[in-house]
Amino acid sequence: MLHAIARSSGVALVALLLGAPTAWAEDAAAQPTLYERLGGLAPITVVVSDFIDVLVPDPQLNANPAIDEARKRVPAPYLKYRVSSMVCAATGGPCIYQGRGMKETHAALNISPSEWERMVELFKEVLAKHQVPAAEQQELLAIVDSTRGDIVTSR
């Protein structure tokens, strides 16, 4: 059948049909993951650590009594570990996030849209501090934004 296709449609069509999937697979395999473009786990954990260090004491966020209480109950090193694992997994790294889901984790915190925006602002500042390239920042922010519906519970 391929011989008939080659005769009727030309060799170029056969090359396209047979070669394209291989070329596409090679292109996909050649593209580094966001995890790789960020430099792997070590730089991710440094950025996450700095982010938690500015997030936890933030007075605007801690004006929310539920957030303030959670900050006192959940140690910052634990948050750093969980968030690093989550970012590693979400960016295509080898980590497996085994924490609770975002909805379950944040349900009792009554996070408002303005508190969400403050968190995003702090995250952007930390990314800029570490000179994360713009394209990678956008990809990270898209990942963060995909969780908004599970985290923002107060209007």
Buried (B, 14 or more C-beta within 10 A) or exposed (E): EEEEEBEEEEEEEBEEEEEEEEEEEEEEEEEEEBBEBBBBBEEBBBBBBBBBEBBBEBEBBBEBEBBBEBBEEEEBEEBBBBBBBBBBBBBBBEBEBEBEEBEEBBBEBBBBEEBBEBBBEBBBEBBEEBEBEEEBBEBBBEBBEEBBEBBBBEE
